[in-house]
Amino acid sequence: MLRNQIDKIRLLFRKDRESYFCFYRILGFFPRNIKVYQQALLHKSTSLRSEKGRPINNERLEFLGDAILDAIVGDIVYKHFEGRREGFLTNTRSKIVQRETLNKLAVEIGLDKLVKYSTRSSSHNSYMYGNAFEAFIGAIYLDQGYDRCRQFMEKKIFKNHIDLDKMSRKEVNFKSRLIEWSQKNKMEVSFELIEQLLDKDYNPMFHTEVRIEGLSAGTGTGYSKKESQQNAAQMALKKIKNDNDFMEEILAAKEQNSPAEAEEVKEEMAETEGAENTEYDFSNPGEETEKALMAEPEEESSEANPHSAPLNH
């Protein structure tokens, strides 16, 4: 507290004091080396280089921040969920440090308004701000050390933006959930790549259809095959939950494809009717689901670029 007051008095005489106060509003303390925070907000599309010709961007800080963030979140999750198993802890940490969550956090604390990037960048990278958040953690670590990083995450992030108990129950893997459902109800599910196309900026996109017992259950589009599959699976789960006519069509198709199993499926589904309205904990999917996911080859995603207009300072 005393150090912050001293720094505040010193900053009143600096020409760039507004930049320091800008970071103070996010961090809760004044930076010592403001340049490292500024670099954390430089996307590689800016193409800036040092006098020696080396690129100046946030990629190295992102690498560092990723490691520090894993350690801090792992520590917090471990202490919060006393007695829980490794699989649960690992999956809960993954839900917090995944790009979607970090991107959301970056926007909530106002970091998105400070990121600098080229206007020539494409429009589909929704992870730019999440990457900047990781780089920002790396900057805090270099400037103030591990303890200050943890303090920032505890007091600024977890206290105001993350409900750990709710996060641990959050369903984030729609494909895993759909596979779990299909195995439980003896339904055949397949994901088929329908089309590979280009968006208006000539970036590759993928269009996937998910089929249940041969019937189209949903489609999804994304900038990677995995993203398109997740979106298709999400649509299918909503259809399973809300569309009774569709469920009757699936059962009819099941009866035609596998008459011996159809009646058993009907009885099991009748017993578990309404279960989809509960909040499932799929952080540790069944053994068969895990095997199915592990057996799938990793799919390459196209490199994504920023999507919002740059901030004019």
VOGU-3710 file (C-alpha; in Angstrom, 3 decimals, decimal comma):
1> mlrnqidkir> 0,000/0,000/0,000  2,768/2,448/0,997  4,734/1,622/-2,140  1,699/2,368/-4,309  1,286/5,761/-2,642  4,962/6,592/-3,224  4,743/5,464/-6,860  1,583/7,529/-7,333  3,327/10,698/-6,123  6,307/10,063/-8,402
11> llfrkdresy> 4,061/9,480/-11,408  2,424/12,908/-11,064  5,611/14,364/-12,548  5,879/11,948/-15,496  4,618/12,802/-18,977  3,420/9,214/-19,533  1,581/9,021/-16,200  -1,747/8,232/-17,895  -0,348/4,931/-19,179  0,716/3,975/-15,666
21> fcfyrilgff> -2,698/4,819/-14,246  -4,328/2,849/-17,056  -2,455/-0,293/-16,011  -3,046/0,495/-12,327  -6,803/0,341/-12,858  -6,420/-3,219/-14,171  -3,621/-4,472/-11,925  -4,313/-2,783/-8,604  -0,665/-1,689/-8,413  1,671/0,483/-10,468
31> prnikvyqqa> 4,085/-1,166/-12,933  7,794/-0,779/-12,356  8,804/-1,568/-15,938  5,884/-0,384/-18,048  7,516/-1,457/-21,312  7,059/-5,150/-20,567  3,292/-4,607/-20,110  3,107/-2,646/-23,334  4,877/-5,449/-25,164  2,397/-7,949/-23,708
41> llhkstslrs> -0,313/-6,139/-25,658  1,496/-6,151/-29,016  0,088/-8,740/-31,408  2,549/-10,138/-33,943  0,529/-8,605/-36,796  1,953/-5,190/-35,878  5,245/-6,402/-37,441  7,340/-4,167/-35,186  11,060/-4,861/-34,981  13,909/-3,778/-32,747
51> ekgrpinner> 17,000/-1,943/-33,966  18,646/-5,359/-34,321  15,798/-6,580/-36,523  14,181/-8,841/-33,967  10,364/-8,947/-33,880  8,710/-7,108/-30,992  5,446/-8,788/-29,968  3,842/-10,689/-27,105  4,529/-14,276/-28,217  7,435/-14,957/-25,835
61> leflgdaild> 5,543/-13,366/-22,950  2,542/-15,503/-23,847  4,707/-18,617/-23,537  5,949/-17,507/-20,119  2,508/-16,447/-18,903  1,008/-19,779/-19,923  3,410/-21,639/-17,624  2,947/-19,222/-14,706  -0,838/-19,300/-15,103  -0,898/-23,100/-15,049
71> aivgdivykh> 1,038/-23,125/-11,781  -1,070/-20,457/-10,073  -4,439/-21,842/-11,150  -3,319/-25,369/-10,275  -2,333/-24,182/-6,787  -5,643/-22,371/-6,248  -7,744/-25,267/-7,547  -5,807/-27,802/-5,461  -6,409/-25,895/-2,235  -10,041/-25,065/-2,993
81> fegrregflt> -11,141/-28,619/-3,820  -9,663/-30,534/-0,908  -9,737/-34,289/-1,381  -10,782/-34,251/-5,043  -8,982/-36,546/-7,473  -6,327/-35,586/-9,988  -8,620/-35,971/-13,008  -11,164/-33,555/-11,555  -8,472/-31,019/-10,611  -6,827/-31,224/-14,042
91> ntrskivqre> -10,085/-30,709/-15,896  -11,157/-27,829/-13,656  -7,839/-26,085/-14,245  -8,195/-26,700/-17,995  -11,598/-24,999/-18,025  -10,075/-21,896/-16,432  -6,924/-21,612/-18,552  -8,563/-22,493/-21,869  -8,531/-19,765/-24,509  -12,291/-19,135/-24,380
101> tlnklaveig> -12,205/-18,380/-20,642  -9,074/-16,238/-20,864  -10,534/-14,322/-23,791  -13,647/-13,576/-21,746  -11,562/-12,481/-18,761  -9,457/-10,166/-20,923  -12,607/-8,416/-22,142  -14,102/-8,187/-18,647  -11,040/-6,449/-17,183  -10,690/-4,126/-20,193
111> ldklvkystr> -7,503/-5,609/-21,602  -9,071/-5,956/-25,052  -9,184/-2,175/-25,456  -5,408/-1,946/-25,071  -4,286/-4,662/-27,487  -2,543/-3,318/-30,590  -2,586/-5,105/-33,931  -2,619/-4,453/-37,664  -5,836/-3,458/-39,408  -4,787/-5,847/-42,197
121> ssshnsymyg> -5,346/-8,771/-39,868  -8,209/-11,135/-40,569  -11,393/-11,008/-38,566  -11,868/-14,467/-37,100  -9,362/-14,857/-34,265  -11,413/-14,828/-31,091  -8,346/-15,869/-29,060  -6,202/-12,766/-29,516  -7,314/-11,267/-26,219  -6,911/-14,554/-24,348
131> nafeafigai> -3,365/-14,799/-25,674  -2,750/-11,213/-24,554  -4,048/-12,129/-21,086  -1,409/-14,875/-20,841  1,267/-12,454/-22,018  0,056/-9,956/-19,415  0,588/-12,567/-16,681  4,077/-13,094/-18,067  4,672/-9,361/-17,841  3,550/-9,235/-14,197
141> yldqgydrcr> 5,900/-12,119/-13,414  8,898/-10,408/-15,004  8,081/-7,064/-13,435  6,966/-8,054/-9,931  7,473/-11,796/-9,415  5,358/-14,894/-8,794  3,705/-13,742/-5,566  2,356/-10,602/-7,242  1,008/-12,736/-10,101  -0,834/-14,945/-7,646
151> qfmekkifkn> -2,161/-11,919/-5,772  -3,488/-10,460/-9,032  -5,213/-13,734/-9,967  -6,738/-14,182/-6,499  -7,880/-10,626/-5,783  -8,647/-9,303/-9,256  -9,648/-12,369/-11,270  -11,012/-15,150/-9,055  -12,665/-12,821/-6,549  -14,511/-10,800/-9,212
161> hidldkmsrk> -14,845/-12,985/-12,316  -14,579/-16,728/-11,574  -16,861/-18,927/-9,488  -14,684/-21,984/-8,938  -17,519/-24,304/-7,903  -19,641/-23,308/-10,878  -16,663/-23,513/-13,221  -15,891/-27,060/-12,088  -19,390/-28,143/-13,170  -19,383/-26,272/-16,453
171> evnfksrlie> -19,819/-28,333/-19,610  -17,295/-27,198/-22,184  -16,778/-30,271/-24,372  -19,980/-30,778/-26,348  -18,473/-33,522/-28,473  -17,490/-35,502/-25,383  -20,973/-35,080/-23,962  -22,623/-36,238/-27,179  -20,381/-39,315/-27,333  -21,221/-40,077/-23,701
181> wsqknkmevs> -24,944/-39,790/-24,485  -24,668/-41,975/-27,594  -22,827/-44,738/-25,740  -25,282/-44,673/-22,863  -28,265/-44,897/-25,233  -26,612/-47,248/-27,765  -26,924/-44,721/-30,589  -24,525/-44,492/-33,511  -23,012/-41,026/-33,901  -20,735/-39,871/-36,705
191> felieqlldk> -19,083/-36,586/-37,655  -18,735/-35,880/-41,364  -16,833/-33,048/-42,997  -19,316/-31,641/-45,504  -17,344/-28,802/-46,981  -14,093/-26,907/-46,736  -14,435/-23,306/-47,875  -12,863/-19,866/-47,613  -14,248/-16,860/-45,778  -14,261/-13,338/-47,211
201> dynpmfhtev> -10,599/-12,926/-46,222  -9,642/-16,239/-47,883  -9,072/-18,054/-44,584  -9,948/-21,785/-44,642  -13,146/-22,813/-42,863  -14,696/-26,200/-42,138  -18,355/-27,232/-42,224  -19,221/-30,407/-40,297  -22,421/-32,389/-39,921  -23,153/-34,725/-37,008
211> rieglsagtg> -25,446/-37,670/-37,712  -27,289/-39,866/-35,219  -28,414/-43,224/-36,567  -27,863/-41,786/-40,023  -30,086/-38,731/-39,431  -28,703/-35,205/-39,547  -28,667/-33,856/-35,986  -26,763/-30,626/-36,440  -24,139/-28,737/-38,397  -21,295/-26,518/-37,327
221> tgyskkesqq> -18,790/-24,189/-38,935  -15,368/-23,234/-37,613  -11,822/-22,281/-38,484  -10,649/-25,757/-37,501  -12,228/-29,200/-37,823  -12,416/-29,488/-34,044  -14,227/-26,177/-33,708  -16,758/-27,148/-36,372  -17,344/-30,518/-34,665  -17,891/-28,873/-31,293
231> naaqmalkki> -20,426/-26,460/-32,785  -22,229/-29,305/-34,563  -22,301/-31,373/-31,361  -23,712/-28,427/-29,397  -26,539/-28,077/-31,914  -27,236/-31,820/-31,730  -27,441/-31,780/-27,925  -29,935/-28,915/-28,011  -32,004/-30,847/-30,525  -31,935/-33,983/-28,369
241> kndndfmeei> -33,057/-31,979/-25,354  -35,777/-29,835/-26,932  -37,085/-31,565/-30,070  -39,394/-34,486/-29,232  -40,217/-35,102/-32,906  -36,527/-35,491/-33,675  -36,128/-37,984/-30,846  -39,006/-40,040/-32,266  -37,286/-40,014/-35,666  -34,050/-41,231/-34,058
251> laakeqnspa> -35,833/-44,041/-32,254  -37,607/-45,047/-35,453  -34,274/-45,100/-37,303  -32,742/-47,104/-34,460  -35,586/-49,618/-34,659  -35,013/-50,009/-38,375  -31,234/-50,262/-38,071  -31,048/-52,424/-34,930  -34,471/-53,843/-33,942  -33,013/-55,912/-31,101
261> eaeevkeema> -31,612/-52,855/-29,310  -34,437/-50,402/-30,048  -36,815/-51,591/-27,335  -34,070/-51,615/-24,713  -33,118/-48,065/-25,670  -36,721/-46,879/-25,322  -36,960/-48,320/-21,821  -33,668/-46,813/-20,680  -34,523/-43,391/-22,110  -37,917/-43,482/-20,404
271> etegaentey> -36,206/-44,154/-17,060  -33,799/-41,267/-17,469  -36,269/-38,804/-18,997  -35,610/-35,293/-17,788  -31,992/-36,011/-16,896  -30,757/-33,637/-19,587  -32,122/-30,758/-17,544  -29,542/-31,347/-14,806  -26,047/-29,855/-14,838  -23,698/-32,726/-15,555
281> dfsnpgeete> -20,112/-33,027/-14,442  -18,383/-34,298/-17,571  -14,937/-33,319/-16,324  -14,114/-37,004/-16,086  -15,935/-38,791/-18,955  -16,464/-42,535/-18,960  -13,667/-44,864/-19,942  -15,190/-45,658/-23,334  -15,685/-41,968/-24,116  -12,111/-41,206/-23,120
291> kalmaepeee> -10,828/-43,996/-25,351  -12,889/-42,723/-28,272  -11,556/-39,192/-27,878  -7,982/-40,344/-27,386  -8,204/-42,466/-30,522  -9,069/-39,483/-32,685  -6,118/-37,932/-34,535  -5,163/-34,392/-33,762  -6,467/-32,040/-36,422  -4,649/-28,980/-37,527
301> sseanphsap> -6,372/-25,651/-37,240  -5,711/-22,739/-39,499  -3,818/-19,887/-37,886  -6,217/-17,285/-36,597  -5,867/-13,562/-36,714  -7,457/-10,620/-34,812  -11,013/-9,506/-35,470  -11,706/-6,133/-33,860  -10,709/-2,649/-34,883  -7,476/-1,369/-33,287
311> lnh> -7,598/1,219/-30,567  -6,372/4,662/-31,491  -4,290/6,112/-28,692
//
